[in-house]
Amino acid sequence: ILFRATLYNNRGQRVSLDSLRGKYIALFFSAHWCSPCRKMTPVLAIVYQRENHRLEVIWITRDHSERDADIYFKKMPWMRLPYSEANTIGRELNRAERQRYI
């Protein structure tokens, strides 16, 4: 599923999945309206800063608007699945992980 995704870093540059070879990949499903998610984001950012040589986080928004997703993403140091793919590829990844809620 992830091979069909378009990934962007926090500078807006497209990133290939091949460039992540050899790293652990964490999928972070969250949204600005989710209070526990907003609390988790800075904690995950600390871990990511410490471990980014071997860990990559891919954020998948569950926000209801692209504007909200873009504002929330500014607080994140990792990469993202674009909003335009959140309801297609993002949902497939969500189902594959059997995540029930955020």
N, C-alpha and C positions, 0 to 999 in steps of 0.2 A: 504494500500500500504506500509506504513512505517513498518508494522509488518514483511514484507519479507526482509527488509533491514538489512545489516550488518553495525554496527556502531563502530567506533574507536575513542578513545580520542586522545588528542594531544601527548600522550606518546606511541601511537601505540597499546594500550590495547583494546581488544574488550569490548564493553559496551552493556548491554541488554536494550531493550526498557522498560522493567519492572522497571529498576532502575530509570527511569525518572518519574515514577508515582507521581502525585501531582505537577508536574512542568509544566509551560507553555513551549511549544516547538515552537521555531522559525526556519523556514527553510530559510537558507541564500544561494541563488543561486548567484554565482559570479565567476569571472575568472580573472587571472592576467592581461589579455589584456584589461580588461574593466576599464578605468580610473575612472569613478564614483564609481565602486565597490571598487577599491583600496583606494579611499577617504573614503568610508563608513566603511571599515574594522576596522580602529582604533577607529572610533566613536562607532561602535557596541561593540568593545572590552571593552571600558570604561563602557558601560551599562552592559555588561555581567559580568565584574569583580564586579560591584556593586550589581547586582541582581542574581548572579549565584545560590544562595540558593533556588530561585523559578523560574528561567528561564534557559532553556537549548537551545543552538543554535546548529543546525546541518547544517554543510556546505555541499552544493552540487555543485561540480565543473561544470563549463561549459567550462573549458580549453580544448584545442585541443590535449594535450599530458599529460601523467601521470607525466613526469618530471616537466613540468610547474606547474601542480597541486600540486605536493609535495613541490616544492619551495615556492609557495604562501601559502600553509597551515602552513608552519613554523611560519608565522606571526600571527597565530590564536590560541586563548586559548581554544576553544571549540572542539566539536567532528565533525566527518565527515562521509559521505557516501564514501566508497572507490571508486577510479576512475573506477574500473571494473564494478561498478553498476551505474555509473553516466548516462550512455546512455540507461539503461533499467529502473530501479526503479526511478532514478533521472528524467528521461523524463516523466514518469507516474505522479510523484509528481508535476512536472512543469505544465503538462496539467491539473491536478486536481485543481491546484491553479489558472489556467487560466492566468498565467504570459505570457506576450507577448514578453518581451525583458528584458535584464539585463542592 
